[in-house]
Amino acid sequence: MPALTVKNIPDDLYSQLKQAAQAHRRSLNSEILYCVEKSLGTHKINISEHLAVARSLREKTAAHPLSDNEIDAAKHEGRP
């Protein structure tokens, strides 16, 4: 497996990576790999899982239909 050295990482970015690694209980190397994979979209999507979530959400909201006017009113509520 290839190795990569990253040079001249700004201190604040290094600190953020380190904090994120600790929060996710990963090594710094694993956190960097995760971030790179996430930004490049290399994670495969489980279509069946996403469809199951979508169906579940539709079932939960089926009894509460909203009109276009209600949606527009909610979007503009509190805006000048």
Secondary structure, 3 states (H helix, E strand, C coil): CCCCCCCCCCHHHHHHHHHHHHHCCCCHHHHHHHHHHHHHCCCCCCHHHHHHHHHHHHHHHCCCCCCHHHHHHHHHCCCC
